[in-house]
C-alpha cells in the first residue's frame, strides 16, 4: 500500500484558513445579495423561503433600494460599468430607499440609466436573476415561476403617493423619499419614453439658494447650452435657469448627459424639460360663441331704488345651481386676493372695473388680450352685467400663457409672484404633464397657506390624469351642465374633488364683449371664487380646511355612493360650504371628511 507523504504542517494549516475565509466571504456575499433582493421587492429582511440569487458576474447590474445592502450586492458582482464611481457604501448615505450606485458609476434615475461612460448602452432595467427567472424591467415584472409579486417595486426610492414604502437600512421598512425631492437630490428629470409635451429645444435647471453665475456658465459651456433666462424663485428658495440646446440633440439626450456629469451632480443642479401646459377651453368641442352686448336682463322698475349689488344675467344658470346669491349674503370676498395664472386679461373690461389689484407678465413679450384669461377673471369677480362667484375680491392678473400655452418656467414665475403678493387663492385653469419642478412649487405654496384650485382637463374619459389638478396639494375641479350632467370632455380620476358648472358659461371677453364658453376652466374659476368667500368668512382657514368644507357640503351626483371618479364629492354648494366653517377651529376643519 502506498502512503502519501505528509505536507508541511504550517503550510497545510494556512491553506485551510484561507479556504475557510473564502467560504465565509462567499456565503456572506450571497446572503447580502439575497437581502438586497428581498428589500428591493419591498421587504425589510430576507426570508429563507425565497429563492437565492445567482450573481451574474459577466453581465453585472446595479441594485436600487437600501444603499448599504446595495453595496453588498455591488461587491458580489451587481455593479455596473468599468469606470470608478460611487460605491455602494457611499450610496447608502442617500438614505432609506435612495439611489445606490455601483462601483462602475452607473446611476438609476426616475426611469432611465445615466452613466459616466458610454462603452455599453444598457437596457432600461434593474435586473435580479433568480433560479426561477424573476426580473424587474422598466415598467413591468417578468416572472418565470410562481413567486408572489411584490406589493411595491421601488424605483428611485419611491414615487409621489401615500402607499409607496421603501426599504430601510436598519430593520423595519419606513417611507422612502418621494420622486420629487429637494434640489440636488439626484432624482432623474429625463421624461418618460412617450412624453412629448415639452419645448423641443429647451431645458430647465434649478439650484438651491443664490448660486454664483459662474456655476451656470461652467455647466452651459460643458453641455453646449445657451442661456435664455435666469430667475430667482423665493417660493422654493432656489434659482431657475432656462437653456436652449445649441444643436440638434434631443432633450432626453441632453438631460442624460447632464445627469451623468459629476460637475452637474456635485453642483446639486436638477434638470428637466420645459414642459408645456394649455388652458382648458377653446378646442373644437368647446368653441366660444360670441354674444352681442345687450342691456342687463334684470332691469330696475321705475320709482324703485337700484339694488345694492348686481343680481347677474338670466343666462347665468350657475348662480342658482351653486346657491351663490345666498352665499354672497354671508361673504363677497372682501379684501381677499385671488391670483389668476392665465392668458392676458383685459383689465379695462367693465366687469372687472376696480377689481384688478396688480398685474404681472411672466412671458416678458407683448401679446394681445385673450378671451380665456378675461373670462376666468370675470367668472370669479364680475360685478356689472354679470355676477361673479366673489364679486368683491381683488384679482392678481398673472400672464403666464400666450395663445393658450404656458411652460414650466412661466408658470413657476407666476406662482412665485402670486405667493409673494399675498394671493390667498390661486386659480390654475390649465393642464399638462406631471412636472417635478412645478410639484415642488405647488407644495411650497400649499405649505404657505395658499388655496390652490385647478381644472381637471378636457381630454375625456380615456385620458390619464393631468396636472396640476392631479397634484395632492390642489383642489381638482370638473365641469357639469345646466342639468347636472358631466361635461363629456372632462377628465376622470380619483383625484377629482368637486364639480361646478362649466358648460355654456356666459363670460366676459376682451373689448367690452361677452362669449358663451365651455370647459373645466370655468368650473375651476367658480370654485376658486367660493374658496375666496371661505377665506373672507374664516381668515385662518387652511388649504385643507377649505377643500374639506367644499367637499363635505357638496351634493352627490354620481351613481355610486360617496366620492367618485367623475364628479368627485359632487356639485359645490357655496352657501353650505360657508356655513360649515362657522364655529369650527381651523385645525378641526383641516381634518374634515373632504380631504
NUPABA-757211 format. One record per residue (C-alpha): residue number from 1; residue in one letter; x, y, z. Coordinates in pm, whole numbers. Example, Ala and Ser with C-alpha at 12.3 -4.5 7.8 and 13.67 -1.06 7.14 Angstrom:
BEGIN
[r 1,a,[1230,-450,780]],
[r 2,s,[1367,-106,714]],
***
This chain:
BEGIN
[r 1,x,[0,0,0]],
[r 2,x,[134,334,-99]],
[r 3,x,[150,611,153]],
[r 4,x,[118,984,70]],
[r 5,x,[387,1195,234]],
[r 6,x,[261,1447,489]],
[r 7,x,[270,1812,381]],
[r 8,x,[437,2081,582]],
[r 9,x,[206,2129,878]],
[r 10,x,[217,2511,886]],
[r 11,x,[151,2537,512]],
[r 12,x,[-140,2299,537]],
[r 13,x,[-299,2495,820]],
[r 14,x,[-253,2824,635]],
[r 15,x,[-421,2683,326]],
[r 16,x,[-718,2560,529]],
[r 17,x,[-752,2903,692]],
[r 18,x,[-756,3076,354]],
[r 19,x,[-1015,2836,215]],
[r 20,x,[-1233,2882,523]],
[r 21,x,[-1213,3258,493]],
[r 22,x,[-1311,3244,125]],
[r 23,x,[-1607,3026,209]],
[r 24,x,[-1726,3275,471]],
[r 25,x,[-1691,3564,225]],
[r 26,x,[-1882,3372,-41]],
[r 27,x,[-2167,3285,195]],
[r 28,x,[-2180,3639,329]],
[r 29,x,[-2187,3788,-21]],
[r 30,x,[-2466,3561,-135]],
[r 31,x,[-2659,3626,185]],
[r 32,x,[-2624,4000,139]],
[r 33,x,[-2733,3980,-222]],
[r 34,x,[-3036,3779,-112]],
[r 35,x,[-3109,4050,144]],
[r 36,x,[-3074,4313,-129]],
[r 37,x,[-3321,4124,-345]],
[r 38,x,[-3569,4085,-61]],
[r 39,x,[-3551,4453,30]],
[r 40,x,[-3572,4554,-336]],
[r 41,x,[-3903,4371,-355]],
[r 42,x,[-4035,4574,-65]],
[r 43,x,[-3948,4358,237]],
[r 44,x,[-3730,4450,528]],
[r 45,x,[-3535,4126,561]],
[r 46,x,[-3454,3813,365]],
[r 47,x,[-3693,3523,401]],
[r 48,x,[-3535,3176,372]],
[r 49,x,[-3823,3057,155]],
[r 50,x,[-3726,3298,-121]],
[r 51,x,[-3501,3168,-396]],
[r 52,x,[-3136,3253,-384]],
[r 53,x,[-2994,3496,-632]],
[r 54,x,[-2726,3374,-865]],
[r 55,x,[-2499,3671,-927]],
[r 56,x,[-2433,3727,-1295]],
[r 57,x,[-2070,3828,-1277]],
[r 58,x,[-2017,3855,-1651]],
[r 59,x,[-2307,4096,-1707]],
[r 60,x,[-2344,4282,-1379]],
[r 61,x,[-2633,4512,-1297]],
[r 62,x,[-2690,4768,-1028]],
[r 63,x,[-2938,4731,-743]],
[r 64,x,[-3165,5006,-614]],
[r 65,x,[-3309,5035,-268]],
[r 66,x,[-3117,5044,56]],
[r 67,x,[-2774,5187,-15]],
[r 68,x,[-2588,4968,233]],
[r 69,x,[-2748,4650,106]],
[r 70,x,[-2686,4762,-249]],
[r 71,x,[-2322,4793,-154]],
[r 72,x,[-2315,4423,-64]],
[r 73,x,[-2482,4341,-394]],
[r 74,x,[-2227,4553,-578]],
[r 75,x,[-1939,4373,-410]],
[r 76,x,[-2090,4043,-523]],
[r 77,x,[-2100,4144,-888]],
[r 78,x,[-2407,4366,-925]],
[r 79,x,[-2223,4687,-1001]],
[r 80,x,[-2227,4833,-1348]],
[r 81,x,[-1954,4954,-1580]],
[r 82,x,[-1575,4962,-1582]],
[r 83,x,[-1519,5316,-1456]],
[r 84,x,[-1481,5401,-1087]],
[r 85,x,[-1779,5576,-938]],
[r 86,x,[-1995,5591,-631]],
[r 87,x,[-1952,5289,-409]],
[r 88,x,[-2244,5102,-263]],
[r 89,x,[-2142,5218,84]],
[r 90,x,[-2139,5579,-31]],
[r 91,x,[-2476,5531,-189]],
[r 92,x,[-2606,5424,149]],
[r 93,x,[-2576,5788,251]],
[r 94,x,[-2870,5856,23]],
[r 95,x,[-3086,5703,297]],
[r 96,x,[-3364,5451,301]],
[r 97,x,[-3498,5388,-45]],
[r 98,x,[-3236,5610,-204]],
[r 99,x,[-3029,5560,-516]],
[r 100,x,[-2749,5304,-488]],
[r 101,x,[-2471,5340,-741]],
[r 102,x,[-2231,5057,-809]],
[r 103,x,[-1857,5059,-844]],
[r 104,x,[-1891,5123,-1216]],
[r 105,x,[-2051,5466,-1179]],
[r 106,x,[-2400,5372,-1300]],
[r 107,x,[-2694,5559,-1153]],
[r 108,x,[-3062,5462,-1172]],
[r 109,x,[-3281,5768,-1211]],
[r 110,x,[-3659,5802,-1244]],
[r 111,x,[-3680,5565,-1536]],
[r 112,x,[-3352,5593,-1724]],
[r 113,x,[-2989,5492,-1674]],
[r 114,x,[-2723,5758,-1660]],
[r 115,x,[-2357,5665,-1667]],
[r 116,x,[-2020,5826,-1653]],
[r 117,x,[-1901,5629,-1956]],
[r 118,x,[-2066,5516,-2276]],
[r 119,x,[-1890,5191,-2353]],
[r 120,x,[-2210,4992,-2339]],
[r 121,x,[-2572,5102,-2367]],
[r 122,x,[-2772,4913,-2104]],
[r 123,x,[-3136,4819,-2115]],
[r 124,x,[-3359,5038,-1901]],
[r 125,x,[-3378,4758,-1648]],
[r 126,x,[-3282,4678,-1295]],
[r 127,x,[-3224,4305,-1318]],
[r 128,x,[-3202,4042,-1048]],
[r 129,x,[-3166,3691,-1186]],
[r 130,x,[-3307,3420,-962]],
[r 131,x,[-3341,3046,-1000]],
[r 132,x,[-3687,3095,-1143]],
[r 133,x,[-3612,3396,-1360]],
[r 134,x,[-3783,3690,-1192]],
[r 135,x,[-3662,4029,-1307]],
[r 136,x,[-3793,4381,-1293]],
[r 137,x,[-3793,4578,-1614]],
[r 138,x,[-3877,4942,-1669]],
[r 139,x,[-4249,4917,-1609]],
[r 140,x,[-4346,4555,-1553]],
[r 141,x,[-4245,4239,-1379]],
[r 142,x,[-4141,3934,-1579]],
[r 143,x,[-4167,3611,-1384]],
[r 144,x,[-4072,3258,-1468]],
[r 145,x,[-4214,3081,-1162]],
[r 146,x,[-4488,3113,-906]],
[r 147,x,[-4341,3374,-671]],
[r 148,x,[-4596,3615,-521]],
[r 149,x,[-4535,3953,-687]],
[r 150,x,[-4415,4235,-461]],
[r 151,x,[-4662,4491,-332]],
[r 152,x,[-4426,4774,-415]],
[r 153,x,[-4147,4776,-668]],
[r 154,x,[-3931,5061,-552]],
[r 155,x,[-3758,5250,-829]],
[r 156,x,[-3553,5554,-734]],
[r 157,x,[-3673,5536,-378]],
[r 158,x,[-4044,5557,-447]],
[r 159,x,[-4294,5784,-615]],
[r 160,x,[-4540,6050,-516]],
[r 161,x,[-4823,5881,-332]],
[r 162,x,[-4925,5767,11]],
[r 163,x,[-4873,5394,-27]],
[r 164,x,[-4517,5366,-154]],
[r 165,x,[-4293,5221,115]],
[r 166,x,[-3922,5195,59]],
[r 167,x,[-3684,4955,234]],
[r 168,x,[-3496,5053,544]],
[r 169,x,[-3128,5010,610]],
[r 170,x,[-3193,4902,967]],
[r 171,x,[-3485,4664,1001]],
[r 172,x,[-3847,4780,974]],
[r 173,x,[-3947,4946,649]],
[r 174,x,[-4014,5316,651]],
[r 175,x,[-4134,5566,390]],
[r 176,x,[-3885,5616,107]],
[r 177,x,[-3823,5962,-30]],
[r 178,x,[-4067,6094,-286]],
[r 179,x,[-3977,6105,-652]],
[r 180,x,[-3977,6480,-637]],
[r 181,x,[-3730,6563,-365]],
[r 182,x,[-3525,6863,-267]],
[r 183,x,[-3296,7031,-513]],
[r 184,x,[-2984,6827,-573]],
[r 185,x,[-3143,6502,-454]],
[r 186,x,[-3016,6314,-760]],
[r 187,x,[-3353,6211,-900]],
[r 188,x,[-3376,6195,-1275]],
[r 189,x,[-3554,6462,-1477]],
[r 190,x,[-3547,6264,-1803]],
[r 191,x,[-3905,6240,-1938]],
[r 192,x,[-4066,5902,-1985]],
[r 193,x,[-4025,5747,-2328]],
[r 194,x,[-4363,5851,-2471]],
[r 195,x,[-4374,6203,-2321]],
[r 196,x,[-4351,6479,-2581]],
[r 197,x,[-4530,6769,-2411]],
[r 198,x,[-4229,6995,-2372]],
[r 199,x,[-4043,7263,-2564]],
[r 200,x,[-3833,7052,-2804]],
[r 201,x,[-3509,7251,-2776]],
[r 202,x,[-3514,7378,-2417]],
[r 203,x,[-3438,7250,-2069]],
[r 204,x,[-3486,7398,-1724]],
[r 205,x,[-3237,7381,-1437]],
[r 206,x,[-3282,7455,-1067]],
[r 207,x,[-3022,7517,-797]],
[r 208,x,[-3083,7588,-429]],
[r 209,x,[-3026,7939,-298]],
[r 210,x,[-2840,8206,-494]],
[r 211,x,[-2560,8024,-679]],
[r 212,x,[-2279,8215,-840]],
[r 213,x,[-2333,8289,-1206]],
[r 214,x,[-2007,8111,-1286]],
[r 215,x,[-2167,7783,-1179]],
[r 216,x,[-2421,7814,-1459]],
[r 217,x,[-2158,7931,-1707]],
[r 218,x,[-1944,7626,-1642]],
[r 219,x,[-2236,7390,-1692]],
[r 220,x,[-2368,7554,-2007]],
[r 221,x,[-2021,7556,-2163]],
[r 222,x,[-1969,7186,-2088]],
[r 223,x,[-2305,7091,-2237]],
[r 224,x,[-2334,7339,-2525]],
[r 225,x,[-2632,7529,-2388]],
[r 226,x,[-2738,7889,-2449]],
[r 227,x,[-2895,8064,-2154]],
[r 228,x,[-3229,8231,-2223]],
[r 229,x,[-3332,8345,-1876]],
[r 230,x,[-3241,8321,-1507]],
[r 231,x,[-3498,8368,-1232]],
[r 232,x,[-3468,8371,-856]],
[r 233,x,[-3774,8193,-705]],
[r 234,x,[-3825,8284,-340]],
[r 235,x,[-4113,8037,-310]],
[r 236,x,[-3873,7742,-337]],
[r 237,x,[-3559,7927,-224]],
[r 238,x,[-3390,7837,-549]],
[r 239,x,[-3271,7980,-877]],
[r 240,x,[-3413,7863,-1208]],
[r 241,x,[-3239,7886,-1541]],
[r 242,x,[-3384,7827,-1885]],
[r 243,x,[-3147,7697,-2151]],
[r 244,x,[-3176,7645,-2524]],
[r 245,x,[-2996,7342,-2669]],
[r 246,x,[-2736,7479,-2911]],
[r 247,x,[-2757,7195,-3165]],
[r 248,x,[-2995,6924,-3280]],
[r 249,x,[-2959,6700,-2972]],
[r 250,x,[-3283,6586,-2814]],
[r 251,x,[-3399,6700,-2472]],
[r 252,x,[-3372,6346,-2321]],
[r 253,x,[-3019,6304,-2461]],
[r 254,x,[-2900,6632,-2308]],
[r 255,x,[-3062,6554,-1974]],
[r 256,x,[-2900,6210,-1960]],
[r 257,x,[-2560,6359,-2039]],
[r 258,x,[-2600,6621,-1768]],
[r 259,x,[-2710,6367,-1509]],
[r 260,x,[-2401,6160,-1588]],
[r 261,x,[-2174,6463,-1538]],
[r 262,x,[-2006,6481,-1197]],
[r 263,x,[-1983,6860,-1229]],
[r 264,x,[-2359,6885,-1258]],
[r 265,x,[-2423,6635,-980]],
[r 266,x,[-2176,6798,-744]],
[r 267,x,[-2337,7137,-803]],
[r 268,x,[-2674,6992,-698]],
[r 269,x,[-2841,7102,-1021]],
[r 270,x,[-3178,6947,-1102]],
[r 271,x,[-3272,6947,-1470]],
[r 272,x,[-3586,6863,-1664]],
[r 273,x,[-3776,6958,-1980]],
[r 274,x,[-3957,7289,-2003]],
[r 275,x,[-4298,7123,-2000]],
[r 276,x,[-4596,7262,-2190]],
[r 277,x,[-4940,7332,-2041]],
[r 278,x,[-5256,7451,-2216]],
[r 279,x,[-5562,7641,-2099]],
[r 280,x,[-5868,7422,-2071]],
[r 281,x,[-6103,7583,-2319]],
[r 282,x,[-6100,7664,-2689]],
[r 283,x,[-6097,7318,-2857]],
[r 284,x,[-6346,7250,-3134]],
[r 285,x,[-6593,7087,-2897]],
[r 286,x,[-6570,7387,-2665]],
[r 287,x,[-6570,7668,-2917]],
[r 288,x,[-6668,8011,-2787]],
[r 289,x,[-6989,8162,-2915]],
[r 290,x,[-6980,8539,-2945]],
[r 291,x,[-7261,8714,-2760]],
[r 292,x,[-7372,9064,-2851]],
[r 293,x,[-7372,9319,-2569]],
[r 294,x,[-7731,9372,-2461]],
[r 295,x,[-7894,9564,-2178]],
[r 296,x,[-7892,9380,-1846]],
[r 297,x,[-8163,9117,-1813]],
[r 298,x,[-8261,9234,-1466]],
[r 299,x,[-8391,9588,-1512]],
[r 300,x,[-8486,9807,-1215]],
[r 301,x,[-8859,9903,-1216]],
[r 302,x,[-8942,10276,-1217]],
[r 303,x,[-8961,10457,-883]],
[r 304,x,[-8764,10181,-710]],
[r 305,x,[-8418,10213,-563]],
[r 306,x,[-8141,10041,-752]],
[r 307,x,[-8024,9718,-589]],
[r 308,x,[-7708,9735,-380]],
[r 309,x,[-7542,9462,-582]],
[r 310,x,[-7591,9313,-928]],
[r 311,x,[-7806,9002,-949]],
[r 312,x,[-7637,8867,-1261]],
[r 313,x,[-7765,8774,-1604]],
[r 314,x,[-8052,8535,-1663]],
[r 315,x,[-7820,8318,-1871]],
[r 316,x,[-7605,8252,-1564]],
[r 317,x,[-7769,7927,-1453]],
[r 318,x,[-7468,7855,-1235]],
[r 319,x,[-7571,8118,-981]],
[r 320,x,[-7877,7925,-869]],
[r 321,x,[-7708,7586,-903]],
[r 322,x,[-7434,7688,-662]],
[r 323,x,[-7659,7896,-429]],
[r 324,x,[-7432,8191,-489]],
[r 325,x,[-7680,8474,-412]],
[r 326,x,[-7742,8321,-68]],
[r 327,x,[-7369,8268,-15]],
[r 328,x,[-7291,8627,-109]],
[r 329,x,[-7527,8745,162]],
[r 330,x,[-7269,8594,400]],
[r 331,x,[-6945,8685,222]],
[r 332,x,[-6845,8855,-104]],
[r 333,x,[-6469,8812,-98]],
[r 334,x,[-6381,9148,59]],
[r 335,x,[-6005,9210,75]],
[r 336,x,[-5921,8858,-49]],
[r 337,x,[-5661,8843,-328]],
[r 338,x,[-5719,8578,-596]],
[r 339,x,[-5439,8515,-845]],
[r 340,x,[-5540,8415,-1196]],
[r 341,x,[-5245,8248,-1373]],
[r 342,x,[-5362,8256,-1731]],
[r 343,x,[-5353,8449,-2058]],
[r 344,x,[-5356,8828,-2081]],
[r 345,x,[-5662,8973,-1905]],
[r 346,x,[-5850,9276,-2037]],
[r 347,x,[-5822,9480,-1719]],
[r 348,x,[-6036,9759,-1875]],
[r 349,x,[-6347,9542,-1910]],
[r 350,x,[-6644,9690,-1719]],
[r 351,x,[-6699,9359,-1540]],
[r 352,x,[-6354,9396,-1381]],
[r 353,x,[-6364,9768,-1305]],
[r 354,x,[-6176,9827,-980]],
[r 355,x,[-6113,9454,-931]],
[r 356,x,[-5755,9429,-1061]],
[r 357,x,[-5510,9489,-777]],
[r 358,x,[-5193,9418,-974]],
[r 359,x,[-5064,9261,-1296]],
[r 360,x,[-4754,9060,-1379]],
[r 361,x,[-4625,8938,-1715]],
[r 362,x,[-4421,8618,-1679]],
[r 363,x,[-4376,8591,-2056]],
[r 364,x,[-4197,8922,-2096]],
[r 365,x,[-4311,8973,-2454]],
[r 366,x,[-4603,9174,-2586]],
[r 367,x,[-4920,8991,-2675]],
[r 368,x,[-5290,9050,-2732]],
[r 369,x,[-5557,9033,-2466]],
[r 370,x,[-5717,8689,-2484]],
[r 371,x,[-6062,8551,-2420]],
[r 372,x,[-5959,8279,-2176]],
[r 373,x,[-5791,8487,-1907]],
[r 374,x,[-6056,8759,-1925]],
[r 375,x,[-6334,8500,-1899]],
[r 376,x,[-6175,8331,-1597]],
[r 377,x,[-6126,8661,-1414]],
[r 378,x,[-6485,8759,-1487]],
[r 379,x,[-6626,8426,-1369]],
[r 380,x,[-6459,8496,-1035]],
[r 381,x,[-6508,8871,-993]],
[r 382,x,[-6764,9010,-1243]],
[r 383,x,[-6989,9279,-1096]],
[r 384,x,[-7163,9466,-1379]],
[r 385,x,[-7393,9286,-1619]],
[r 386,x,[-7267,8954,-1485]],
[r 387,x,[-7222,8833,-1129]],
[r 388,x,[-6904,8652,-1040]],
[r 389,x,[-6861,8397,-762]],
[r 390,x,[-6682,8652,-541]],
[r 391,x,[-6755,9000,-680]],
[r 392,x,[-6557,9192,-417]],
[r 393,x,[-6224,9007,-444]],
[r 394,x,[-5906,9163,-573]],
[r 395,x,[-5771,8994,-885]],
[r 396,x,[-5396,8949,-929]],
[r 397,x,[-5368,8919,-1308]],
[r 398,x,[-5070,8699,-1396]],
[r 399,x,[-4992,8639,-1761]],
[r 400,x,[-4808,8308,-1794]],
[r 401,x,[-4977,8187,-2115]],
[r 402,x,[-4964,8310,-2472]],
[r 403,x,[-5213,8179,-2727]],
[r 404,x,[-5330,7935,-2460]],
[r 405,x,[-4986,7779,-2398]],
[r 406,x,[-4760,7814,-2094]],
[r 407,x,[-4446,7641,-1971]],
[r 408,x,[-4286,7516,-1651]],
[r 409,x,[-4075,7829,-1637]],
[r 410,x,[-4353,8085,-1685]],
[r 411,x,[-4597,7908,-1450]],
[r 412,x,[-4345,7884,-1166]],
[r 413,x,[-4260,8252,-1212]],
[r 414,x,[-4632,8325,-1186]],
[r 415,x,[-4675,8111,-874]],
[r 416,x,[-4382,8281,-709]],
[r 417,x,[-4528,8624,-783]],
[r 418,x,[-4871,8522,-657]],
[r 419,x,[-4739,8399,-322]],
[r 420,x,[-4508,8699,-282]],
[r 421,x,[-4802,8935,-339]],
[r 422,x,[-5032,8774,-84]],
[r 423,x,[-5268,8583,-310]],
[r 424,x,[-5487,8374,-78]],
[r 425,x,[-5637,8171,-362]],
[r 426,x,[-5462,8074,-686]],
[r 427,x,[-5666,7961,-986]],
[r 428,x,[-5498,7742,-1248]],
[r 429,x,[-5734,7673,-1538]],
[r 430,x,[-5474,7483,-1738]],
[r 431,x,[-5345,7127,-1765]],
[r 432,x,[-5042,6930,-1876]],
[r 433,x,[-4794,6659,-1779]],
[r 434,x,[-4651,6570,-1442]],
[r 435,x,[-4377,6823,-1372]],
[r 436,x,[-4127,6776,-1086]],
[r 437,x,[-4034,7143,-1055]],
[r 438,x,[-4398,7253,-1057]],
[r 439,x,[-4478,6989,-796]],
[r 440,x,[-4216,7134,-564]],
[r 441,x,[-4352,7486,-617]],
[r 442,x,[-4710,7377,-550]],
[r 443,x,[-4607,7200,-231]],
[r 444,x,[-4430,7517,-116]],
[r 445,x,[-4735,7734,-193]],
[r 446,x,[-4966,7491,-12]],
[r 447,x,[-4729,7496,283]],
[r 448,x,[-4764,7873,297]],
[r 449,x,[-5140,7853,323]],
[r 450,x,[-5239,7920,-37]],
[r 451,x,[-5559,7755,-160]],
[r 452,x,[-5475,7602,-500]],
[r 453,x,[-5756,7529,-747]],
[r 454,x,[-5719,7373,-1094]],
[r 455,x,[-5925,7239,-1383]],
[r 456,x,[-5909,6860,-1425]],
[r 457,x,[-5873,6897,-1802]],
[r 458,x,[-6078,6846,-2117]],
[r 459,x,[-5920,6532,-2262]],
[r 460,x,[-6208,6298,-2184]],
[r 461,x,[-6264,5972,-2002]],
[r 462,x,[-5967,5785,-2150]],
[r 463,x,[-5706,6046,-2073]],
[r 464,x,[-5456,5990,-1792]],
[r 465,x,[-5464,6237,-1506]],
[r 466,x,[-5343,6586,-1593]],
[r 467,x,[-5154,6829,-1375]],
[r 468,x,[-5162,7044,-1171]],
[r 469,x,[-5513,6920,-1088]],
[r 470,x,[-5383,6571,-1007]],
[r 471,x,[-5136,6711,-755]],
[r 472,x,[-5240,6622,-397]],
[r 473,x,[-5200,6986,-287]],
[r 474,x,[-5457,7109,-541]],
[r 475,x,[-5839,7108,-546]],
[r 476,x,[-5926,6936,-875]],
[r 477,x,[-6247,7065,-1037]],
[r 478,x,[-6462,6905,-1306]],
[r 479,x,[-6748,7059,-1505]],
[r 480,x,[-7123,6998,-1527]],
[r 481,x,[-7403,7142,-1739]],
[r 482,x,[-7738,7303,-1660]],
[r 483,x,[-7890,6958,-1596]],
[r 484,x,[-7609,6846,-1366]],
[r 485,x,[-7467,6613,-1628]],
[r 486,x,[-7093,6569,-1651]],
[r 487,x,[-6922,6762,-1929]],
[r 488,x,[-6835,6481,-2168]],
[r 489,x,[-6491,6623,-2240]],
[r 490,x,[-6386,6629,-1874]],
[r 491,x,[-6106,6409,-1743]],
[r 492,x,[-6192,6146,-1485]],
[r 493,x,[-5997,6005,-1193]],
[r 494,x,[-5976,5950,-820]],
[r 495,x,[-5815,6292,-783]],
[r 496,x,[-6135,6475,-889]],
[r 497,x,[-6250,6665,-580]],
[r 498,x,[-6561,6858,-675]],
[r 499,x,[-6785,6970,-963]],
[r 500,x,[-6917,7309,-1073]],
[r 501,x,[-7094,7440,-1385]],
[r 502,x,[-6864,7468,-1684]],
[r 503,x,[-7086,7416,-1990]],
[r 504,x,[-7232,7718,-2175]],
[r 505,x,[-7100,7973,-1930]],
[r 506,x,[-7156,8339,-2017]],
[r 507,x,[-6824,8515,-1957]],
[r 508,x,[-6658,8848,-2017]],
[r 509,x,[-6440,8878,-2329]],
[r 510,x,[-6187,9139,-2441]],
[r 511,x,[-6314,9466,-2583]],
[r 512,x,[-6626,9502,-2367]],
[r 513,x,[-6779,9190,-2518]],
[r 514,x,[-6905,8858,-2386]],
[r 515,x,[-6888,8498,-2501]],
[r 516,x,[-7056,8168,-2423]],
[r 517,x,[-6777,7929,-2324]],
[r 518,x,[-6738,7569,-2212]],
[r 519,x,[-6464,7379,-2031]],
[r 520,x,[-6340,7269,-1692]],
[r 521,x,[-6154,7603,-1680]],
[r 522,x,[-6470,7792,-1586]],
[r 523,x,[-6578,7534,-1331]],
[r 524,x,[-6240,7584,-1165]],
[r 525,x,[-6297,7961,-1158]],
[r 526,x,[-6628,7918,-976]],
[r 527,x,[-6462,7702,-711]],
[r 528,x,[-6175,7949,-675]],
[r 529,x,[-6429,8227,-618]],
[r 530,x,[-6613,8033,-349]],
[r 531,x,[-6278,7948,-186]],
[r 532,x,[-6226,8325,-161]],
[r 533,x,[-6563,8357,16]],
[r 534,x,[-6444,8095,265]],
[r 535,x,[-6120,8287,317]],
[r 536,x,[-6314,8603,396]],
[r 537,x,[-6554,8426,629]],
[r 538,x,[-6273,8243,811]],
[r 539,x,[-5940,8420,752]],
[r 540,x,[-5733,8147,923]],
[r 541,x,[-5876,7862,718]],
[r 542,x,[-5608,7631,578]],
[r 543,x,[-5596,7494,222]],
[r 544,x,[-5702,7152,350]],
[r 545,x,[-5977,7310,557]],
[r 546,x,[-6114,7488,251]],
[r 547,x,[-6104,7167,49]],
[r 548,x,[-6285,6977,321]],
[r 549,x,[-6553,7243,359]],
[r 550,x,[-6622,7238,-15]],
[r 551,x,[-6628,6860,-47]],
[r 552,x,[-6819,6777,271]],
[r 553,x,[-7109,7007,173]],
[r 554,x,[-7129,6915,-198]],
[r 555,x,[-7439,6749,-341]],
[r 556,x,[-7366,6399,-462]],
[r 557,x,[-7428,6347,-835]],
[r 558,x,[-7275,6011,-922]],
[r 559,x,[-7441,5669,-929]],
[r 560,x,[-7206,5520,-670]],
[r 561,x,[-7216,5618,-305]],
[r 562,x,[-6961,5868,-188]],
[r 563,x,[-6686,6029,-389]],
[r 564,x,[-6640,5902,-743]],
[r 565,x,[-6405,5945,-1036]],
[r 566,x,[-6650,6156,-1240]],
[r 567,x,[-6796,6417,-1005]],
[r 568,x,[-6567,6386,-705]],
[r 569,x,[-6772,6471,-395]],
[r 570,x,[-7044,6622,-612]],
[r 571,x,[-7181,6966,-708]],
[r 572,x,[-7047,7253,-498]],
[r 573,x,[-7289,7435,-266]],
[r 574,x,[-7142,7776,-187]],
[r 575,x,[-7388,7867,90]],
[r 576,x,[-7349,7538,280]],
[r 577,x,[-6973,7548,245]],
[r 578,x,[-6961,7893,408]],
[r 579,x,[-7196,7793,689]],
[r 580,x,[-6989,7481,756]],
[r 581,x,[-6684,7681,863]],
[r 582,x,[-6865,7889,1124]],
[r 583,x,[-6785,7795,1480]],
[r 584,x,[-6513,7543,1390]],
[r 585,x,[-6142,7591,1461]],
[r 586,x,[-5922,7593,1150]],
[r 587,x,[-5734,7285,1272]],
[r 588,x,[-6061,7093,1302]],
[r 589,x,[-6166,7190,951]],
[r 590,x,[-5831,7074,817]],
[r 591,x,[-5906,6724,950]],
[r 592,x,[-6253,6714,793]],
[r 593,x,[-6404,6438,581]],
[r 594,x,[-6335,6600,247]],
[r 595,x,[-5959,6561,245]],
***
